[in-house]
Amino acid sequence: MKLYKRWQENSIRDALKNSRVVILTGSRQCGKTTLAKSASLKNSTYKTLDDFSQRKFANLDPDGFLKKSSKTMIIDEIQKAPELISSIKKVVDENNNNGQFLITGSSNIQANPAVRESLAGRVQKIRLRTFSQGEKNQKEPVFLQNAFKGIFINNKRNYTRDDIIQLALDGGYPITFDKDLKEKRIWYLNYINTLIENDLKDIANIKRQSALKDLLKILASWSSKYMEKNAILSSLSITKQTFDTYISILENMYLAERVNPYLINDYQYVTKKDKLYICDTGIISSLLNLNFNKVRESADIVGKLTETFVFNELSSNIDCFFNEYNLYHYRDKDNREVDFVIENSDGDLLGIEVKSGVNIDNDSFKHLKWFKNNIAKNKNFIGIILYTGNNIISQKDNLFAVPISSLWA
């Protein structure tokens, strides 16, 4: 399988120079182990807690497990021995040299109830997502930096609407890159079953695994929509408390993610509901048994699949710049909506709407125009429609229609 340079490789190297502990988190099979090995310092040792003997050693004698002769110890899948966190804290408190530990986790280790110690002030956390198109095409993550300057680059290749649909169907897990649609679907379904039936026990005691699987499938059909708890619960025989617990578990396993609303203190009509996204479009296509024709013939399916695809591309870009960008959505009670609102560290705003069609007219910009004139009137604001056409269209007042493929141009 071809090896691709990951966008977070430089982030890990920088973090190891500036922090005693670096945590590389992300879903199973997204490429954490390969990245940790390639991005860490040369003077390093590698241990994986997927290995039963190593895991037993770590649980029985954590202090002994952490003894090392190299500068950096890489510990893979830390959630399998959460007690190590206390011992790591002890080691780095006695020695404040940077770059001592690079640990990976397929769940949010800080949310694990077995973790009794905090590494606050000692750790930098880096999120690795499944592959973005920019990484697949070996492009640099420059879209947001350029967009805030009103600069957009057309991709050398003209991607059609059908091309974008196919990319979304494929997903971003590297092990599936060389598989056909049937093989991909089998892999994804086995992957989800393994996560819930085996890996989940490392972070939570879930007795009704079937209910969690059903919830994930329902959330796949809700991806890019607002969190309507009652509507989702109507399809499940679980309580609201259980629903909240299961949602948190899926988030901690990096399968789902919420986007918070962009709230304005003096505007009371803004919705406070989160939007929910599945963290890889290949999961959606497999759980919902989607194929190319089914997607392109349904406006609802192609819309949510395209928006989720864009969410994952934008999030991969955002993750490369520590604390530089924050991602929100906007909707008010008059149904004025902007799919994504991105704020940079200077307080400038980028409004993004996603359209799965190839045609754009003046009416397409109405919500961006309203947002600019009413919500962002005292801020630097650039509005973008990301669509499946191929032309960059510039309107007055810093409004643009930009091909989705420009995200990785």
C-alpha positions as CSV (number, residue, x, y, z in Angstrom):
1,M,0.0,0.0,0.0
2,K,1.3,3.5,-0.9
3,L,2.5,5.5,2.1
4,Y,1.2,9.1,2.3
5,K,2.7,11.9,4.3
6,R,0.1,13.0,6.9
7,W,-0.6,16.6,7.6
8,Q,-0.1,16.1,11.4
9,E,3.5,14.8,11.0
10,N,5.1,18.2,11.5
11,S,2.7,18.9,14.4
12,I,3.9,15.9,16.3
13,R,7.5,16.8,15.8
14,D,6.9,20.3,17.0
15,A,4.9,19.1,20.0
16,L,7.6,16.6,21.1
17,K,10.0,19.6,21.2
18,N,7.7,21.6,23.4
19,S,5.8,19.1,25.6
20,R,6.8,16.3,27.9
21,V,3.9,14.1,26.7
22,V,2.2,14.1,23.3
23,I,-1.1,12.2,22.9
24,L,-2.0,11.3,19.3
25,T,-5.7,10.4,19.2
26,G,-8.1,9.2,16.5
27,S,-10.3,6.3,15.5
28,R,-8.9,2.8,15.1
29,Q,-7.2,2.2,11.8
30,C,-6.9,5.8,10.8
31,G,-3.1,5.6,10.7
32,K,-1.9,6.6,14.2
33,T,0.7,3.8,14.5
34,T,2.3,4.5,11.1
35,L,2.4,8.2,11.8
36,A,3.7,7.8,15.4
37,K,6.6,5.7,14.1
38,S,7.4,8.0,11.2
39,A,7.1,11.3,13.0
40,S,8.8,10.6,16.3
41,L,12.4,11.4,17.1
42,K,15.1,8.9,16.0
43,N,16.1,8.0,19.5
44,S,12.8,6.2,20.4
45,T,11.4,2.9,21.5
46,Y,8.0,1.5,20.5
47,K,5.6,-0.6,22.6
48,T,2.0,-1.6,21.7
49,L,-0.6,-2.5,24.2
50,D,-2.4,-4.5,21.5
51,D,0.3,-7.1,22.5
52,F,-1.1,-9.1,25.4
53,S,2.3,-9.6,27.0
54,Q,3.1,-5.9,26.9
55,R,-0.4,-5.1,28.2
56,K,0.0,-7.5,31.1
57,F,3.4,-6.0,31.9
58,A,2.0,-2.5,31.9
59,N,-0.9,-3.4,34.2
60,L,1.2,-5.4,36.6
61,D,4.3,-3.2,36.8
62,P,3.6,0.2,35.2
63,D,6.7,1.8,36.6
64,G,8.9,-1.0,35.3
65,F,7.1,-0.8,31.9
66,L,8.0,2.9,31.5
67,K,11.7,2.5,32.2
68,K,13.6,3.4,29.0
69,S,17.0,4.1,27.6
70,S,15.8,6.1,24.6
71,K,14.7,9.7,24.7
72,T,11.1,9.0,23.6
73,M,8.9,6.1,24.3
74,I,6.0,5.5,21.9
75,I,3.1,3.7,23.6
76,D,0.4,2.5,21.2
77,E,-3.3,2.2,22.3
78,I,-3.0,3.6,25.8
79,Q,-6.7,3.1,26.6
80,K,-5.9,-0.6,27.1
81,A,-3.8,0.2,30.2
82,P,-5.2,3.5,31.5
83,E,-3.4,3.1,34.8
84,L,-0.2,4.0,33.0
85,I,-1.3,7.6,32.9
86,S,-0.6,8.0,36.7
87,S,2.9,6.5,36.2
88,I,3.6,8.7,33.2
89,K,2.6,11.7,35.3
90,K,5.1,10.6,38.0
91,V,7.9,10.2,35.5
92,V,7.5,13.5,33.8
93,D,7.0,15.3,37.1
94,E,10.4,14.0,38.2
95,N,12.0,14.9,34.8
96,N,10.7,17.9,32.9
97,N,12.5,17.2,29.6
98,N,10.3,17.5,26.6
99,G,9.6,14.7,24.2
100,Q,9.6,11.9,26.7
101,F,6.4,10.1,25.7
102,L,4.3,9.9,22.5
103,I,1.2,7.9,23.3
104,T,-1.7,7.0,20.9
105,G,-5.3,6.2,21.8
106,S,-8.3,5.1,19.8
107,S,-10.5,6.7,22.4
108,N,-10.4,9.9,24.4
109,I,-8.2,8.7,27.3
110,Q,-9.0,11.8,29.4
111,A,-12.7,10.8,29.4
112,N,-11.9,7.2,30.6
113,P,-13.2,6.8,34.2
114,A,-10.2,4.6,35.0
115,V,-7.9,7.6,34.5
116,R,-7.6,9.2,37.9
117,E,-4.8,11.6,37.1
118,S,-4.6,14.6,34.8
119,L,-1.7,15.4,32.5
120,A,-2.7,19.0,32.3
121,G,0.3,21.3,31.8
122,R,2.4,18.4,30.7
123,V,0.7,17.2,27.5
124,Q,-0.3,18.3,24.0
125,K,-3.1,16.5,22.3
126,I,-3.2,16.0,18.5
127,R,-6.2,14.6,16.6
128,L,-5.6,12.4,13.6
129,R,-8.6,11.9,11.3
130,T,-9.1,9.5,8.5
131,F,-7.4,10.6,5.3
132,S,-8.4,13.9,3.7
133,Q,-8.3,14.4,0.0
134,G,-5.5,16.9,0.5
135,E,-3.4,14.1,2.1
136,K,-4.3,11.6,-0.6
137,N,-3.2,14.1,-3.2
138,Q,-0.2,15.2,-1.2
139,K,-1.2,18.9,-1.0
140,E,-0.5,21.2,1.8
141,P,-3.4,22.4,4.2
142,V,-3.6,25.9,2.9
143,F,-7.3,26.3,2.1
144,L,-8.3,28.2,5.3
145,Q,-5.3,30.4,5.4
146,N,-6.0,31.5,1.8
147,A,-9.7,31.7,2.3
148,F,-9.4,34.3,5.1
149,K,-7.5,36.4,2.6
150,G,-10.1,35.9,-0.1
151,I,-7.7,33.8,-2.2
152,F,-9.0,30.6,-3.9
153,I,-7.2,28.2,-6.1
154,N,-8.9,26.0,-8.7
155,N,-7.9,22.4,-8.8
156,K,-6.0,21.4,-11.9
157,R,-8.3,18.5,-12.4
158,N,-12.0,19.3,-13.0
159,Y,-14.0,17.2,-10.5
160,T,-17.6,16.5,-11.5
161,R,-20.5,16.2,-9.1
162,D,-20.3,12.4,-9.7
163,D,-16.6,12.5,-8.7
164,I,-17.4,14.2,-5.4
165,I,-20.1,11.6,-4.7
166,Q,-17.7,8.8,-5.4
167,L,-15.0,10.3,-3.1
168,A,-17.5,10.6,-0.3
169,L,-18.7,7.0,-0.8
170,D,-15.1,5.8,-0.6
171,G,-14.3,7.3,2.8
172,G,-10.8,7.9,4.2
173,Y,-9.6,4.8,6.0
174,P,-6.3,3.8,4.4
175,I,-6.8,0.1,4.5
176,T,-9.8,0.5,2.1
177,F,-8.1,2.5,-0.6
178,D,-7.4,-0.5,-2.8
179,K,-10.7,-2.3,-2.2
180,D,-13.8,-2.3,-4.5
181,L,-17.2,-1.1,-3.2
182,K,-18.3,-4.6,-1.9
183,E,-14.9,-5.2,-0.2
184,K,-15.1,-1.7,1.4
185,R,-18.6,-2.3,2.7
186,I,-17.6,-5.6,4.3
187,W,-14.5,-4.0,5.9
188,Y,-16.5,-1.1,7.3
189,L,-19.2,-3.3,8.8
190,N,-16.6,-5.7,10.3
191,Y,-14.7,-2.7,11.6
192,I,-17.8,-1.2,13.4
193,N,-18.7,-4.6,14.8
194,T,-15.2,-5.1,16.2
195,L,-15.2,-1.7,17.7
196,I,-18.4,-2.1,19.5
197,E,-18.1,-5.8,20.5
198,N,-14.4,-5.8,21.4
199,D,-12.7,-2.4,21.7
200,L,-15.6,-0.7,23.5
201,K,-14.9,-2.7,26.7
202,D,-11.7,-0.7,27.1
203,I,-13.6,2.5,27.8
204,A,-17.1,1.6,28.9
205,N,-19.3,-1.3,30.1
206,I,-22.1,-1.4,27.6
207,K,-24.5,-4.3,28.0
208,R,-26.8,-3.5,25.0
209,Q,-24.3,-3.4,22.2
210,S,-27.1,-3.9,19.6
211,A,-28.8,-0.7,20.8
212,L,-25.5,1.2,20.3
213,K,-25.1,-0.3,16.8
214,D,-28.7,0.8,16.0
215,L,-28.0,4.3,17.3
216,L,-24.9,4.6,15.1
217,K,-26.9,3.6,12.0
218,I,-29.6,6.1,12.8
219,L,-26.9,8.8,13.4
220,A,-25.5,8.0,10.0
221,S,-28.8,8.9,8.5
222,W,-28.8,12.1,10.6
223,S,-25.3,13.2,9.8
224,S,-25.1,17.0,9.1
225,K,-28.5,17.5,10.7
226,Y,-29.5,19.1,14.0
227,M,-29.6,17.0,17.1
228,E,-33.3,16.3,17.5
229,K,-33.1,14.0,20.5
230,N,-36.8,13.1,20.7
231,A,-37.0,12.2,17.0
232,I,-34.0,10.0,17.2
233,L,-35.2,8.3,20.4
234,S,-38.5,7.5,18.8
235,S,-36.7,4.9,16.7
236,L,-34.9,3.4,19.7
237,S,-36.0,1.7,23.0
238,I,-33.5,3.5,25.2
239,T,-33.9,6.3,27.8
240,K,-32.7,9.9,27.3
241,Q,-29.9,9.3,29.8
242,T,-28.8,6.2,27.9
243,F,-28.9,8.1,24.7
244,D,-26.7,10.8,26.1
245,T,-24.2,8.2,27.4
246,Y,-24.1,6.4,24.0
247,I,-23.6,9.7,22.1
248,S,-20.6,10.5,24.4
249,I,-19.2,7.0,23.8
250,L,-19.4,7.4,20.0
251,E,-17.7,10.8,20.3
252,N,-15.0,9.4,22.6
253,M,-14.3,6.7,20.0
254,Y,-14.1,9.4,17.3
255,L,-17.0,8.0,15.3
256,A,-19.3,11.0,15.7
257,E,-18.7,14.6,16.4
258,R,-20.9,17.6,17.3
259,V,-20.5,21.1,16.0
260,N,-21.7,23.9,18.4
261,P,-23.8,26.8,17.3
262,Y,-22.2,30.2,16.7
263,L,-23.9,32.2,19.5
264,I,-24.3,36.0,19.6
265,N,-25.1,37.6,23.0
266,D,-27.5,40.2,21.6
267,Y,-29.4,38.0,19.2
268,Q,-32.0,35.9,21.0
269,Y,-33.3,34.0,17.9
270,V,-30.3,31.8,17.4
271,T,-30.8,28.1,17.8
272,K,-28.7,26.5,20.5
273,K,-28.9,23.0,19.0
274,D,-25.7,21.2,17.9
275,K,-25.2,19.6,14.5
276,L,-24.0,16.1,14.4
277,Y,-21.6,14.6,11.9
278,I,-20.2,11.1,11.4
279,C,-16.4,11.3,11.2
280,D,-16.0,9.4,8.0
281,T,-18.3,9.2,5.0
282,G,-17.4,5.6,4.2
283,I,-19.0,4.7,7.5
284,I,-22.2,6.4,6.4
285,S,-22.2,4.7,3.0
286,S,-21.7,1.2,4.5
287,L,-24.2,1.5,7.3
288,L,-26.9,2.9,5.0
289,N,-26.0,0.5,2.2
290,L,-25.5,3.3,-0.2
291,N,-24.3,3.0,-3.7
292,F,-23.5,5.6,-6.4
293,N,-27.0,5.5,-8.1
294,K,-28.9,5.6,-4.8
295,V,-26.9,8.7,-3.7
296,R,-27.1,10.7,-7.0
297,E,-30.8,10.2,-7.3
298,S,-31.7,11.4,-3.8
299,A,-31.4,15.1,-3.0
300,D,-31.5,14.4,0.7
301,I,-28.8,11.7,0.7
302,V,-26.4,13.5,-1.6
303,G,-26.9,16.7,0.4
304,K,-26.0,15.2,3.8
305,L,-23.2,13.0,2.3
306,T,-21.6,16.0,0.6
307,E,-21.9,18.2,3.7
308,T,-20.4,15.5,5.9
309,F,-17.6,15.1,3.3
310,V,-16.8,18.8,3.5
311,F,-17.0,18.8,7.3
312,N,-14.3,16.1,7.4
313,E,-12.1,18.0,4.9
314,L,-12.4,21.3,6.8
315,S,-11.8,19.6,10.2
316,S,-8.6,18.0,8.9
317,N,-7.4,21.4,7.8
318,I,-8.4,23.0,11.1
319,D,-6.7,20.3,13.2
320,C,-3.3,21.2,11.6
321,F,-3.3,24.7,13.2
322,F,-3.4,24.4,17.0
323,N,-6.0,26.9,18.5
324,E,-6.0,28.9,15.3
325,Y,-9.5,28.1,14.1
326,N,-12.9,27.3,15.8
327,L,-15.7,25.6,13.9
328,Y,-19.4,26.4,14.4
329,H,-22.7,26.4,12.6
330,Y,-25.4,29.1,12.4
331,R,-29.1,28.8,12.3
332,D,-31.9,31.1,13.7
333,K,-35.6,30.6,14.3
334,D,-36.3,32.2,10.9
335,N,-34.4,29.3,9.3
336,R,-31.6,31.4,8.1
337,E,-28.7,29.0,8.1
338,V,-25.0,28.9,7.4
339,D,-23.6,25.4,7.4
340,F,-20.2,26.3,8.8
341,V,-18.9,29.4,10.5
342,I,-15.1,29.4,11.1
343,E,-13.5,32.0,13.4
344,N,-9.8,32.6,13.4
345,S,-7.7,33.7,16.3
346,D,-8.0,37.4,15.2
347,G,-11.8,37.1,15.4
348,D,-12.4,37.2,11.6
349,L,-15.2,35.0,10.3
350,L,-15.6,32.7,7.4
351,G,-19.1,31.6,6.5
352,I,-19.4,28.4,4.4
353,E,-22.5,26.9,2.8
354,V,-22.3,23.5,1.0
355,K,-24.3,22.9,-2.1
356,S,-24.4,19.5,-3.8
357,G,-25.5,21.0,-7.1
358,V,-23.5,22.5,-10.0
359,N,-25.5,25.7,-10.5
360,I,-25.2,28.8,-8.4
361,D,-27.4,32.0,-8.7
362,N,-27.8,35.2,-6.7
363,D,-30.4,33.6,-4.5
364,S,-27.8,31.0,-3.4
365,F,-26.0,33.8,-1.4
366,K,-29.0,35.1,0.5
367,H,-28.2,33.6,3.9
368,L,-24.5,34.5,3.6
369,K,-25.5,38.1,2.7
370,W,-27.8,38.3,5.7
371,F,-25.2,36.9,8.0
372,K,-22.6,39.3,6.8
373,N,-24.9,42.4,7.2
374,N,-26.5,41.4,10.5
375,I,-24.3,39.0,12.5
376,A,-20.8,39.8,11.2
377,K,-21.3,43.5,10.5
378,N,-18.6,44.5,12.8
379,K,-16.1,41.8,11.8
380,N,-14.0,40.9,8.8
381,F,-16.2,38.4,6.9
382,I,-15.8,36.3,3.8
383,G,-18.7,34.1,2.6
384,I,-18.2,31.0,0.5
385,I,-20.5,28.6,-1.3
386,L,-18.7,25.3,-1.8
387,Y,-20.4,23.5,-4.7
388,T,-19.8,20.7,-7.2
389,G,-19.2,23.0,-10.2
390,N,-15.7,23.9,-11.4
391,N,-15.7,27.7,-11.7
392,I,-14.6,30.2,-9.0
393,I,-17.3,32.9,-9.0
394,S,-16.7,36.2,-7.3
395,Q,-19.5,38.4,-6.1
396,K,-19.2,41.8,-4.5
397,D,-18.8,42.2,-0.7
398,N,-16.3,39.2,-0.4
399,L,-18.8,36.6,-1.4
400,F,-17.6,33.6,-3.5
401,A,-18.7,30.4,-5.0
402,V,-15.8,27.9,-5.0
403,P,-15.6,24.3,-6.2
404,I,-15.4,21.7,-3.4
405,S,-12.3,20.4,-5.0
406,S,-10.5,23.7,-4.2
407,L,-10.3,22.3,-0.6
408,W,-7.3,20.3,-1.8
409,A,-6.1,22.4,-4.7
